[in-house]
Amino acid sequence: MIISRTPFRVSFFGGGTDYPGWYRRHGGAVLSTTIDKFCYLSCRYLPPFFDYRYRLVWSKVENRREIAEIEHPVVRCLLGHLAIDRGVEIHHVGDLPARSGMGSSSAFTVGLLHALHALSGRMVGRQELMHEAIHVEQDLLRETVGSQDQASAAFGGLNKITFEPGGQIRVTPVVLRPGRADELDGSLMLFYTGIVRTAATVAATYVGDLGQKRRQLRILRDLVDESIELLASDAPIADFGELLDEAWQVKRALGAGVSNADVDELYARARSAGAIGGKVLGAGGGGFLLLFVPRARQDDVAAALGELVHVPFAFESSGSQIIFYDREQDFATAEAARRQRVVRPFRELGAPDDAWDWPIPYPNDSTAPTVPVGEQP
């Protein structure tokens, strides 16, 4: 049994310059940090005593006999990519909702790569995890995604991530004087808008013509260095919030999908209540709203956004980790032997060969609905 833990990230500046269509020609950079909210993935070789070879538990439950039948695209891709020929059981649990701008998709990819490599007896480094996750998402799955989320998930911490025109990616920790990181962390508030969106769909509204957004992308890139210089100086930490607001106004101009009337109204309310700056995390369109708010005004902002879920958080620096490893009994020989035989189908005694009904009693209801075998909890 292997359990990996991979952090979600908060991106401050430079988003948009991490798309390969841009940085392979012009270069790019982002400033981001990982936080103490995680994606957990447990993996084990499935004992060969079931009528399926792959069991996946995510927002759905999948029991499959063949890799090609697996619905989850990342799992299906990685089992083939890593040439895993054993039956596998995978469980996913996340601290935050998916499709919300926190880099959850890349955290899943990085965490599953980490866990499956460990299951196969390989411990991989952060650099390899980052590059392999980028390859999987951009080349194999052909998702419209950038390259910062995979780097943040693999490395963890507060980093400047630089994207060179030649394709090289450098992750440089941002070291702050004692207390400065706490100043920044303590001035940030995170709210869930409840708007679910797919990052690739939003990004597709502006990634195709990044060449026409040169002015905006260069401003976003310059704000990375300006924000790092500010954090390293004695300037008031509130200036960081001003830079966030400037960056958000520039990013909104990248495409119509980055913001919408609902997001704009929430942001205006937060500003009126005392927020200095902020942004919608990720590609935009919804998900999580990050705000820079002086401590004295945080109760006011929380009250102004009372219908949203407030998520307290803290910075973290661990990156993706294997947090549990236990060598279970090896059923490789038994599994190989079973695959050489034709095993008769499993069935419920007294039920038809192809299905059976399972009555579920409901309190104060004498009429019990039935659930087909393939839909059991």
TIVO-626110 format. One line per 4 residues: for each residue x, y, z of C-alpha. Coordinates in nm, 4 decimals, decimal comma, m for minus. Layout:
<rs>
X/Y/Z  ...;
</rs>
This chain:
<rs>
0,0000/0,0000/0,0000  0,1312/0,3417/m0,1019  m0,0166/0,6783/m0,0012  0,1033/0,9995/m0,1639;
0,0226/1,3505/m0,0438  0,0511/1,6366/m0,2924  m0,0228/2,0040/m0,2159  m0,2509/2,2431/m0,3976;
m0,1067/2,5767/m0,5028  m0,1866/2,9476/m0,4970  m0,0456/3,1403/m0,7920  0,0229/3,5110/m0,7385;
0,1768/3,6519/m1,0564  0,2798/3,5460/m1,4054  m0,0065/3,3130/m1,4909  m0,0441/3,2854/m1,8663;
0,3289/3,3085/m1,9341  0,3651/2,9403/m1,8378  0,1911/2,8098/m2,1507  0,4460/2,6437/m2,3794;
0,3033/2,8241/m2,6822  0,4205/3,1476/m2,5187  0,7327/3,0710/m2,3171  0,9037/2,8608/m2,5831;
0,9264/3,1832/m2,7843  0,9348/3,4599/m2,5222  1,0160/3,2982/m2,1871  0,7996/3,3335/m1,8801;
0,7890/3,3221/m1,5009  0,5410/3,2864/m1,2155  0,5426/3,3462/m0,8415  0,3412/3,0853/m0,6555;
0,3222/2,8944/m0,3298  0,1764/2,5658/m0,2141  m0,0610/2,5576/0,0817  m0,1636/2,3108/0,3511;
m0,4478/2,1640/0,1453  m0,3681/1,8349/m0,0246  m0,4583/1,5653/m0,2741  m0,4225/1,2165/m0,1210;
m0,3884/0,9064/m0,3376  m0,3590/0,5503/m0,2126  m0,2487/0,2725/m0,4473  m0,1968/m0,0983/m0,4093;
m0,1801/m0,4045/m0,6289  m0,5285/m0,5506/m0,6219  m0,5403/m0,9113/m0,4962  m0,6645/m1,1398/m0,7789;
m0,9795/m1,2516/m0,5996  m1,2324/m1,0216/m0,7653  m1,4119/m1,0269/m1,0994  m1,2358/m0,7041/m1,2003;
m0,8686/m0,6010/m1,2225  m0,8929/m0,2266/m1,1588  m1,0847/m0,0514/m0,8841  m1,0896/0,3294/m0,8795;
m1,2571/0,5446/m0,6178  m1,2799/0,9160/m0,6996  m1,6021/1,1134/m0,7477  m1,7144/0,7879/m0,9077;
m1,6444/0,4230/m0,8311  m1,5097/0,2192/m1,1216  m1,4604/m0,1576/m1,1245  m1,3008/m0,2470/m1,4586;
m1,1492/m0,5523/m1,6219  m0,9380/m0,3655/m1,8802  m0,7412/m0,0385/m1,8756  m0,9240/0,0783/m2,1884;
m1,2535/0,0625/m1,9960  m1,1364/0,3083/m1,7269  m1,3261/0,6361/m1,7424  m1,0806/0,8585/m1,5513;
m0,8491/0,9919/m1,8264  m0,5397/1,0429/m1,6105  m0,5598/0,6990/m1,4499  m0,6220/0,5316/m1,7846;
m0,3282/0,7205/m1,9386  m0,0802/0,6585/m1,6555  m0,1442/0,2856/m1,6249  m0,0624/0,2541/m1,9931;
0,2213/0,5077/m1,9864  0,3959/0,3284/m1,6992  0,3200/m0,0156/m1,8486  0,1693/m0,1443/m1,5246;
0,0431/m0,4939/m1,6041  m0,0895/m0,5801/m1,2575  m0,4368/m0,5203/m1,1230  m0,4433/m0,1945/m0,9233;
m0,6719/m0,0275/m0,6694  m0,6593/0,3544/m0,6458  m0,8437/0,5806/m0,4004  m0,8483/0,9609/m0,4251;
m0,9375/1,2111/m0,1524  m0,8908/1,5879/m0,1859  m0,9091/1,8659/0,0727  m1,0694/2,1075/m0,1776;
m1,3153/2,0761/m0,4659  m1,1783/1,9906/m0,8078  m1,1927/2,2273/m1,1079  m1,1509/2,5275/m0,8797;
m0,8234/2,6953/m0,9831  m0,6008/2,5412/m0,7152  m0,3988/2,3226/m0,9516  m0,5921/2,0157/m0,8388;
m0,5691/1,8373/m1,1757  m0,1903/1,8605/m1,1829  m0,1697/1,7710/m0,8131  m0,3629/1,4535/m0,9003;
m0,1308/1,3746/m1,1917  0,1863/1,4401/m0,9901  0,0566/1,2500/m0,6874  m0,0543/0,9491/m0,8902;
0,2746/0,9375/m1,0807  0,4595/0,9513/m0,7484  0,2471/0,6740/m0,5974  0,2581/0,4429/m0,9011;
0,6354/0,4790/m0,9342  0,6696/0,3933/m0,5637  0,4353/0,0965/m0,6092  0,6694/m0,0277/m0,8831;
0,9702/0,0108/m0,6514  1,1015/0,3425/m0,7898  1,1504/0,6629/m0,5930  1,1626/0,9568/m0,8327;
1,2948/1,3073/m0,7756  1,0988/1,6308/m0,7949  1,2497/1,7355/m1,1265  1,1510/1,4070/m1,2901;
0,8013/1,4229/m1,1416  0,7519/1,7743/m1,2760  0,8684/1,6976/m1,6298  0,6817/1,3679/m1,6509;
0,3568/1,5274/m1,5323  0,3934/1,8048/m1,7917  0,4532/1,5434/m2,0614  0,1471/1,3462/m1,9563;
m0,0889/1,6440/m1,9456  0,0363/1,8393/m2,2457  0,1594/1,5674/m2,4838  m0,0302/1,2489/m2,3991;
m0,3640/1,3909/m2,2826  m0,3291/1,7054/m2,4987  m0,4829/1,9277/m2,2327  m0,4704/2,3063/m2,2748;
m0,2694/2,3603/m1,9562  0,0411/2,5508/m1,8550  0,3519/2,4220/m1,6809  0,3441/2,5942/m1,3424;
0,1000/2,3666/m1,1591  0,3083/2,0534/m1,2088  0,6202/2,2351/m1,0840  0,4444/2,3665/m0,7729;
0,2919/2,0286/m0,6888  0,6222/1,8452/m0,7271  0,8479/2,0938/m0,5463  0,6238/2,2721/m0,2940;
0,7013/2,6006/m0,1236  0,7091/2,9674/m0,2237  0,8937/2,9741/m0,5568  0,9804/3,1746/m0,8606;
0,9329/2,9325/m1,1498  1,1158/3,0410/m1,4643  1,0327/2,9074/m1,8107  1,3131/2,9429/m2,0633;
1,2544/2,9747/m2,4403  1,4466/2,6500/m2,4864  1,1924/2,4679/m2,2698  1,4014/2,4483/m1,9502;
1,2156/2,5079/m1,6243  1,3906/2,6396/m1,3124  1,2290/2,6349/m0,9691  1,3943/2,8856/m0,7351;
1,2787/2,9130/m0,3709  1,1962/3,2669/m0,2580  1,3681/3,3158/0,0773  1,2197/3,5847/0,2996;
1,3449/3,7403/0,6210  1,1924/3,6098/0,9467  0,8330/3,7192/0,9858  0,7831/3,8387/0,6278;
0,6208/3,5137/0,5107  0,3876/3,5288/0,8118  0,2985/3,8870/0,7177  0,2034/3,7753/0,3706;
0,0276/3,4567/0,4763  m0,1689/3,6429/0,7434  m0,2942/3,9004/0,4932  m0,4449/3,6506/0,2490;
m0,8011/3,5187/0,2493  m0,9387/3,2412/0,0297  m1,3047/3,2073/m0,0645  m1,4777/2,9407/m0,2729;
m1,7188/3,0977/m0,5203  m1,8998/2,7714/m0,5810  m1,8531/2,8167/m0,9559  m1,7093/2,4973/m1,1052;
m1,5201/2,5256/m1,4308  m1,2585/2,3337/m1,6272  m0,9314/2,5239/m1,6572  m0,8572/2,3925/m2,0053;
m1,1950/2,5178/m2,1280  m1,1388/2,8671/m1,9887  m0,7780/2,8773/m2,1090  m0,8845/2,7756/m2,4583;
m1,0661/3,1101/m2,4878  m0,7357/3,2987/m2,4892  m0,4417/3,0580/m2,5284  m0,4927/3,0263/m2,9016;
m0,3943/3,3873/m2,9663  m0,1360/3,4563/m2,6974  0,0748/3,6313/m2,9603  m0,1907/3,9037/m2,9654;
m0,1653/3,9466/m2,5866  0,2021/4,0399/m2,5735  0,1542/4,3615/m2,3776  m0,0553/4,1945/m2,1063;
0,1714/3,8904/m2,0752  0,4840/4,1032/m2,0491  0,3248/4,3087/m1,7729  0,2278/3,9895/m1,5884;
0,5857/3,8612/m1,6260  0,7363/4,1880/m1,4986  0,5107/4,1794/m1,1921  0,6795/3,8552/m1,0834;
1,0144/4,0264/m1,0307  0,8535/4,3410/m0,8895  0,6601/4,1399/m0,6300  0,9687/3,9420/m0,5239;
1,1693/4,2643/m0,4826  0,8853/4,4055/m0,2732  0,8776/4,0998/m0,0467  1,2549/4,1212/0,0006;
1,2365/4,4914/0,0927  1,1015/4,6841/0,3901  0,8076/4,8173/0,1880  0,4635/4,7829/0,3481;
0,3194/4,4389/0,2839  m0,0005/4,6111/0,1673  0,1849/4,7031/m0,1520  0,1686/4,3348/m0,2436;
m0,2087/4,3649/m0,2456  m0,1900/4,6618/m0,4813  0,0196/4,4550/m0,7205  m0,2367/4,1732/m0,7043;
m0,5109/4,4141/m0,8058  m0,2989/4,5474/m1,0932  m0,2281/4,1937/m1,2145  m0,5954/4,0948/m1,1941;
m0,7031/4,3916/m1,4068  m0,4430/4,2949/m1,6683  m0,5359/3,9264/m1,6616  m0,9064/4,0048/m1,7044;
m0,8132/4,1544/m2,0416  m0,6682/3,8248/m2,1683  m1,0065/3,6806/m2,2613  m1,3783/3,6953/m2,1950;
m1,3691/3,3689/m1,9992  m1,1253/3,4925/m1,7325  m1,3969/3,6738/m1,5398  m1,7744/3,7199/m1,5496;
m2,0417/3,9377/m1,3938  m2,0720/3,7152/m1,0853  m1,6957/3,7180/m1,0175  m1,6710/4,0925/m1,0824;
m1,9524/4,1608/m0,8363  m1,7906/3,9472/m0,5640  m1,4550/4,1177/m0,6173  m1,6134/4,4651/m0,6023;
m1,7897/4,3756/m0,2771  m1,4652/4,2507/m0,1246  m1,2821/4,5695/m0,2263  m1,5553/4,7863/m0,0784;
m1,5283/4,5942/0,2506  m1,1512/4,6445/0,2797  m0,9673/4,4079/0,0442  m0,6743/4,5817/m0,1247;
m0,6398/4,3380/m0,4130  m0,6963/3,9847/m0,5244  m0,7645/3,7536/m0,8132  m0,9502/3,4454/m0,9239;
m0,7047/3,1590/m0,9043  m0,6092/2,9471/m1,2024  m0,7347/3,0133/m1,5533  m1,0280/3,2157/m1,4206;
m1,4026/3,2025/m1,4590  m1,4798/3,0840/m1,1052  m1,3374/2,8504/m0,8469  m1,1431/3,0179/m0,5658;
m1,1114/3,3904/m0,5040  m0,7859/3,4960/m0,3372  m0,7919/3,8310/m0,1562  m0,5264/4,0444/0,0113;
m0,6924/4,1938/0,3201  m0,5305/4,3794/0,6147  m0,5978/4,1868/0,9343  m0,8093/4,4706/1,0744;
m1,0541/4,4409/0,7830  m1,0767/4,0635/0,7486  m1,3965/4,0298/0,9539  m1,5584/4,2955/0,7341;
m1,4624/4,1131/0,4161  m1,5801/3,7795/0,5548  m1,9156/3,9391/0,6389  m1,9427/4,0999/0,2937;
m1,8900/3,7594/0,1316  m2,0980/3,5737/0,3856  m2,2568/3,3404/0,1304  m1,9157/3,2061/0,0223;
m1,7091/2,9361/0,1927  m1,4028/3,0875/0,3634  m1,1034/2,8506/0,3605  m0,8281/2,9375/0,6115;
m0,4866/2,8179/0,4964  m0,1138/2,8398/0,5605  0,1897/2,8104/0,3352  0,3617/2,4721/0,3103;
0,6934/2,3651/0,1601  0,6974/1,9853/0,1384  0,5784/1,9254/m0,2176  0,4603/1,5807/m0,3224;
0,5527/1,3125/m0,0687  0,5072/0,9418/m0,0114  0,3660/0,9496/0,3402  0,2923/0,5764/0,3792;
0,4605/0,2676/0,2398  0,3758/m0,0862/0,3450  0,4847/m0,4027/0,1692  0,1774/m0,6213/0,1373;
0,1722/m0,9897/0,0438  0,2829/m1,0269/m0,3178  0,0124/m1,1964/m0,5220  0,1978/m1,1612/m0,8544;
0,2292/m1,5379/m0,9003  m0,1361/m1,5997/m0,8104  m0,2467/m1,3209/m1,0431  m0,0413/m1,4574/m1,3332;
m0,1823/m1,8059/m1,2726  m0,5391/m1,6771/m1,2685  m0,4907/m1,4971/m1,5983  m0,4068/m1,8320/m1,7578;
m0,7438/m1,9770/m1,6583  m1,1038/m1,8989/m1,7404  m1,2763/m1,8278/m1,4086  m1,6517/m1,8682/m1,3991;
m1,8455/m1,5426/m1,3420  m1,9251/m1,4326/m0,9883  m2,2972/m1,4357/m0,9069  m2,5429/m1,4005/m0,6221;
m2,7099/m1,7222/m0,5054  m3,0657/m1,7364/m0,6280  m3,0295/m1,4369/m0,8608  m3,0151/m1,4355/m1,2426;
m2,6685/m1,4902/m1,3844  m2,6387/m1,1356/m1,5178  m2,7722/m0,9206/m1,2315  m2,9531/m0,9158/m0,9008;
m3,1604/m0,6688/m0,7025  m3,0560/m0,5543/m0,3598  m3,3379/m0,4052/m0,1482  m3,2356/m0,0994/0,0531;
m3,4646/m0,0262/0,3491  m3,5564/0,3373/0,3992  m3,6682/0,4719/0,7399  m4,0474/0,5058/0,7645;
m4,0864/0,3824/0,4079  m4,2135/0,0360/0,3349  m4,1316/0,0736/m0,0351  m3,7638/m0,0090/m0,0832;
m3,6009/0,0828/m0,4139  m3,3572/m0,1635/m0,5672  m3,0020/m0,1080/m0,6864  m2,8446/m0,3149/m0,9652;
m2,5245/m0,4947/m0,8733  m2,3051/m0,2591/m1,0756  m2,4297/0,0433/m0,8804  m2,3735/m0,0746/m0,5260;
m2,2063/0,1753/m0,2907;
</rs>
